[in-house]
Amino acid sequence: MNVSEAINTRMSCRAFLSTPVPEATVREIIEQARRAPSGGNLQPWFVHVLTGEPLRELVGIVRERAIGNPLGEGTEYNIYPPNLKEPYRSRRFKCGEDLYALLDIGRAERERRLRQYARNYEFFGAPVGLFFAIDRSMGTDQWADVGMFMQSIMLLAREQGLHTCPQESWAGWHLIVSEFLRLPPELMLFCGMSLGHRDESHPANRLRTDRAPIEEFATFHGF
Ligand SMILES: Cc1cc2nc3c(=O)[nH]c(=O)nc-3n(C[C@H](O)[C@H](O)[C@H](O)COP(=O)(O)O)c2cc1C
C-alpha cells in the first residue's frame, strides 16, 4: 500500500468486528509511528493501548457511570471553540447528520442519537483502544505533534489492513480514564482511538465525508 492509498482508504470507522489484533501488530504500528516529526524532536506523545480484560473493564466502568450522564463528566479542554463560526459549524453539522441519516436516526430521536454517541465509549466494538496523552506544560505546537503521531498510526493501521477512529469524545471521561490508566498528574488525556477490523456490512461505515476543494484553503505563490 502506498501513502496515497493509505490516505484515501482511511476513514473514521464506527463499527468493528471483534476479531482480535495481535500485540505484535500494534507494537509494529507504534514502533513505526515513532518516526512522526515533532518540533525540536520533543516527541511529546504518550500512548496507552488496551485490549481484552482491561478494555472490557474500562468500557464497563464508563457504561455504568454514563447512566444519567450520557455526555460524560465534562472535558478539560474545549473540543471545539465556543460559538463555532462558519463554515466550520456547517461542516460539523453535516458530518453528524450524514452519519445519523445512514443509521436511519431522525432529528427528534434523541434517545437513539445518544445511544449511537455512547458507542464511542465502547470503542465501536473494536478489540483495541488507544489513549493519547500529553504533558500539561506543552503548548499548541506540541498538541499538533501529537496529532501527527496519531495520523501516522492511522495510516500505518491501513497498511496492516486495519481501520481506526480517533475519538476526542473520550476527553469527556478524562477523570475516569486518567484514574484507570494511572496517568501521572502532569499528563493530560487528549484523545482516544479505536483500532481493529472494519465491519464491512455496517451502515455507519458507509459514511464518506466531504472535503472542501483546494481553492477554498490553498494559496499558491510563484507558480
Ligand atoms: C482529533 C479527532 C477527534 C475525533 N473525535 C471523534 C469522536 O469522538 N467520535 C467520532 O465518532 N469521530 C471522531 N472524529 C472523527 C471525525 O468526525 C472525522 O475525522 C471527520 O468527520 C472526517 O471523516 P473521516 O475521518 O471519515 O475522513 C475525530 C477526528 C479527529 C481528527
Ligand as a Chemical Component Dictionary entry (heavy atoms), coordinates in Angstrom:
data_LIG
# 
_chem_comp.id                   LIG 
_chem_comp.type                 NON-POLYMER 
_chem_comp.pdbx_formal_charge   0 
_chem_comp.three_letter_code    LIG 
# 
loop_
_chem_comp_atom.comp_id 
_chem_comp_atom.atom_id 
_chem_comp_atom.alt_atom_id 
_chem_comp_atom.type_symbol 
_chem_comp_atom.charge 
_chem_comp_atom.model_Cartn_x 
_chem_comp_atom.model_Cartn_y 
_chem_comp_atom.model_Cartn_z 
_chem_comp_atom.pdbx_ordinal 
LIG C1  C1  C 0 -8.824  14.551 16.825 1  
LIG C2  C2  C 0 -10.086 13.920 16.306 2  
LIG C3  C3  C 0 -11.077 13.553 17.195 3  
LIG C4  C4  C 0 -12.252 12.930 16.738 4  
LIG N1  N1  N 0 -13.189 12.503 17.649 5  
LIG C5  C5  C 0 -14.235 11.755 17.233 6  
LIG C6  C6  C 0 -15.120 11.153 18.175 7  
LIG O1  O1  O 0 -15.005 11.334 19.378 8  
LIG N2  N2  N 0 -16.114 10.364 17.716 9  
LIG C7  C7  C 0 -16.279 10.126 16.371 10 
LIG O2  O2  O 0 -17.197 9.370  16.018 11 
LIG N3  N3  N 0 -15.467 10.683 15.445 12 
LIG C8  C8  C 0 -14.447 11.475 15.848 13 
LIG N4  N4  N 0 -13.559 12.000 14.929 14 
LIG C9  C9  C 0 -13.730 11.693 13.517 15 
LIG C10 C10 C 0 -14.156 12.902 12.676 16 
LIG O3  O3  O 0 -15.533 13.128 12.807 17 
LIG C11 C11 C 0 -13.767 12.592 11.236 18 
LIG O4  O4  O 0 -12.360 12.529 11.141 19 
LIG C12 C12 C 0 -14.256 13.625 10.227 20 
LIG O5  O5  O 0 -15.658 13.714 10.208 21 
LIG C13 C13 C 0 -13.755 13.284 8.817  22 
LIG O6  O6  O 0 -14.202 11.992 8.456  23 
LIG P1  P1  P 0 -13.218 10.783 8.111  24 
LIG O7  O7  O 0 -12.286 10.609 9.283  25 
LIG O8  O8  O 0 -14.118 9.578  7.951  26 
LIG O9  O9  O 0 -12.469 11.132 6.873  27 
LIG C14 C14 C 0 -12.417 12.690 15.367 28 
LIG C15 C15 C 0 -11.407 13.088 14.468 29 
LIG C16 C16 C 0 -10.261 13.675 14.938 30 
LIG C17 C17 C 0 -9.182  14.047 13.957 31 
# 
loop_
_chem_comp_bond.comp_id 
_chem_comp_bond.atom_id_1 
_chem_comp_bond.atom_id_2 
_chem_comp_bond.value_order 
_chem_comp_bond.pdbx_ordinal 
LIG C1  C2  SING 1  
LIG C2  C3  SING 2  
LIG C2  C16 DOUB 3  
LIG C3  C4  DOUB 4  
LIG C4  N1  SING 5  
LIG C4  C14 SING 6  
LIG N1  C5  DOUB 7  
LIG C5  C6  SING 8  
LIG C5  C8  SING 9  
LIG C6  O1  DOUB 10 
LIG C6  N2  SING 11 
LIG N2  C7  SING 12 
LIG C7  O2  DOUB 13 
LIG C7  N3  SING 14 
LIG N3  C8  DOUB 15 
LIG C8  N4  SING 16 
LIG N4  C9  SING 17 
LIG N4  C14 SING 18 
LIG C9  C10 SING 19 
LIG C10 O3  SING 20 
LIG C10 C11 SING 21 
LIG C11 O4  SING 22 
LIG C11 C12 SING 23 
LIG C12 O5  SING 24 
LIG C12 C13 SING 25 
LIG C13 O6  SING 26 
LIG O6  P1  SING 27 
LIG P1  O7  DOUB 28 
LIG P1  O8  SING 29 
LIG P1  O9  SING 30 
LIG C14 C15 DOUB 31 
LIG C15 C16 SING 32 
LIG C16 C17 SING 33 
# 
